[in-house]
Amino acid sequence: MKKINKGPEPLALTAWKKANPRASHATAQTERQAIRDACTREQFYLCAYCCQSISGHKTDTMNEHVQAQQLAPQLSLSFNNIVASCTTAKQCDDAHGAQPLPLTPLMVECETELRFKISGRVEGLTERARASIRVLNLGDTEVNNKALIEKRKRLSDALLWANGVDPSDGFDDDELLLMLIDDIAQPQDGKLAPFSPVVANILNSWLAG
């Protein structure tokens, strides 16, 4: 995960809420797409949970309630409770359902309590991190989500290779590692490379080691 800094809610949503003060959730496609667009842009076109690329279109992007609507109906129309998720089956939004999510991308700790490995797997360093990995099916073992682990490894390796780093050898120049972490954290045309927060997490682990 990458910490999401929520911006102001879309004007279309604000106007819709004023026109529909008794409504519990946005029903019109216009407002739903406005929410989807705003969330996708502020997430630099990455899924809030797995960090794969999303387009912002409903074909591959969902408006996801961090605190599930069944658990927190009062937050159904709160833009601060909505993020953009991929639509991959059995993970992220599709896996979340109505389950509590103790560690979320709205918390800065999401960047430090999850440890990504060069193998493509993810490990939770706290109980709430392990719980969120299970809820979202983020690939702690191949049994749970082999497809995500393989995709994460393939695209993370490609990003490292593109920046002159052999994933199998690691890197022992701390100054260059810091420069690389900073480089991959910079959006290009408003977008981050798929799984770039995962690669940054791996590089930070190499630094700590």
C-alpha positions in Angstrom: 0.0 0.0 0.0 0.9 3.6 -0.4 -0.4 6.3 2.0 -3.3 8.2 0.2 -3.7 11.9 0.9 -7.4 12.6 0.4 -8.2 15.9 -1.4 -11.5 17.8 -1.6 -14.5 15.9 -2.7 -15.6 16.3 -6.3 -17.9 19.3 -7.0 -20.3 16.9 -8.7 -20.6 14.9 -5.4 -21.0 18.1 -3.3 -23.8 19.3 -5.6 -25.5 15.9 -5.6 -25.5 15.7 -1.8 -27.1 19.2 -1.6 -29.8 18.2 -4.1 -30.4 14.8 -2.3 -30.0 15.5 1.4 -31.8 12.3 2.5 -29.9 10.0 0.2 -27.6 7.4 1.7 -25.4 6.7 -1.3 -24.8 8.2 -4.7 -26.9 6.5 -7.4 -26.3 8.5 -10.5 -23.5 7.3 -12.8 -22.2 10.9 -13.2 -21.5 11.2 -9.5 -20.0 7.7 -9.3 -17.6 8.5 -12.2 -16.6 11.9 -10.7 -15.7 10.1 -7.4 -13.8 7.4 -9.4 -11.9 10.0 -11.4 -10.9 12.0 -8.3 -9.8 9.0 -6.3 -7.8 7.6 -9.2 -6.0 10.9 -9.8 -5.0 11.3 -6.2 -3.7 7.7 -6.1 -1.7 8.3 -9.2 -3.6 5.6 -11.1 -2.7 2.8 -8.7 -5.1 0.5 -6.8 -5.4 1.7 -3.2 -4.6 -1.8 -1.9 -2.5 -3.9 -4.3 -0.9 -1.0 -6.2 -1.4 -2.4 -9.7 -2.4 0.1 -12.4 -6.0 1.2 -12.8 -7.5 3.4 -15.5 -10.2 5.2 -13.5 -12.9 3.7 -15.8 -15.5 1.3 -14.4 -14.1 -1.5 -16.5 -11.2 -1.9 -14.0 -11.8 0.6 -11.2 -14.2 0.5 -8.3 -15.3 3.1 -5.8 -14.3 1.3 -2.6 -15.4 2.2 1.0 -12.5 1.7 3.3 -14.9 1.3 6.2 -17.5 -0.9 4.6 -21.0 0.6 4.1 -22.6 -2.1 6.2 -20.3 -1.3 9.1 -20.3 2.5 8.8 -23.4 3.6 6.8 -22.9 7.1 8.0 -19.7 7.3 5.9 -21.3 6.1 2.7 -21.2 9.5 1.1 -17.9 10.6 2.8 -15.3 11.2 0.2 -12.7 10.7 2.9 -13.8 7.1 3.2 -13.7 6.2 -0.5 -10.7 5.1 -2.5 -10.2 3.6 -6.0 -9.7 -0.1 -6.0 -9.0 -2.6 -8.9 -11.8 -5.0 -9.8 -9.6 -8.1 -9.7 -11.7 -11.1 -8.6 -11.1 -12.4 -5.0 -8.8 -9.6 -3.9 -8.9 -5.9 -2.9 -12.5 -4.5 -3.3 -13.9 -7.9 -4.3 -12.4 -9.6 -1.2 -13.1 -6.8 1.3 -16.8 -7.1 1.4 -18.2 -6.0 4.8 -15.2 -7.1 6.8 -13.4 -4.7 9.1 -10.1 -3.4 7.8 -7.7 -2.6 10.6 -4.8 -1.2 8.5 -5.8 1.0 5.6 -4.1 3.1 2.9 -5.4 6.2 4.7 -2.9 5.5 7.5 0.8 6.4 7.1 1.7 3.1 8.9 0.5 1.2 5.8 3.9 1.9 4.3 5.9 0.4 7.1 3.8 -2.4 8.6 3.7 -4.3 5.3 7.0 -5.8 4.1 7.2 -6.7 0.4 9.8 -9.3 -0.8 11.6 -9.7 -4.0 9.7 -13.0 -4.4 6.5 -11.1 -4.8 5.1 -12.1 -1.5 4.0 -9.7 1.2 4.4 -10.1 5.0 2.5 -8.3 7.8 4.8 -7.0 10.5 1.9 -6.4 12.9 -1.3 -8.2 13.7 -3.5 -5.5 12.0 -1.3 -5.7 8.9 -1.6 -9.5 8.8 -5.4 -9.1 9.2 -5.6 -6.6 6.4 -3.5 -8.8 4.1 -6.0 -11.7 4.8 -9.1 -9.5 4.3 -7.8 -8.1 1.0 -6.1 -11.3 -0.1 -2.9 -9.4 -0.9 -0.7 -12.5 -1.5 1.2 -13.6 1.7 1.4 -17.1 0.2 1.1 -18.6 -3.2 -1.9 -20.7 -2.0 -3.8 -17.6 -1.2 -3.1 -15.5 -4.3 -0.4 -16.9 -6.6 -1.5 -14.7 -9.5 -0.9 -11.4 -7.6 2.4 -12.7 -6.3 3.6 -13.6 -9.8 2.4 -10.3 -11.3 3.9 -8.2 -8.5 7.3 -10.0 -8.9 7.3 -9.6 -12.7 6.5 -5.9 -12.8 8.6 -5.1 -9.7 11.6 -6.9 -11.3 11.0 -5.0 -14.6 11.0 -1.6 -12.8 14.2 -2.5 -11.0 15.9 -3.6 -14.2 14.7 -0.4 -15.9 16.6 1.5 -13.2 19.8 -0.5 -13.5 19.3 -2.8 -10.6 19.6 -6.6 -10.8 16.8 -7.9 -8.5 18.7 -11.1 -7.8 21.8 -9.3 -6.6 20.4 -6.4 -4.6 22.2 -3.1 -4.2 24.7 -2.0 -1.6 25.1 1.7 -2.4 22.9 3.5 0.1 23.1 6.9 -1.6 22.1 5.5 -4.9 19.3 3.5 -3.3 17.9 6.7 -1.8 18.1 8.4 -5.1 16.3 5.5 -6.8 13.5 5.4 -4.1 13.0 9.1 -4.7 13.0 8.7 -8.5 10.3 6.0 -8.6 8.1 8.0 -6.2 7.8 10.8 -8.7 4.7 10.5 -10.9 5.1 10.9 -14.7 2.2 12.7 -16.3 0.3 12.2 -13.0 0.9 8.4 -12.9 3.1 6.1 -10.9 4.5 3.0 -12.4 2.6 -0.2 -11.4 3.8 -1.6 -8.1 6.3 1.3 -7.6 5.3 1.6 -3.9 6.1 -2.1 -3.6 9.6 -1.6 -5.1 10.2 1.4 -2.8 9.3 -0.8 0.1 11.7 -3.5 -1.0 14.5 -0.9 -1.5 13.8 0.5 2.0 14.2 -3.0 3.4 17.6 -3.3 1.6 18.6 0.0 3.2 17.5 -1.2 6.7 19.4 -4.5 6.2 
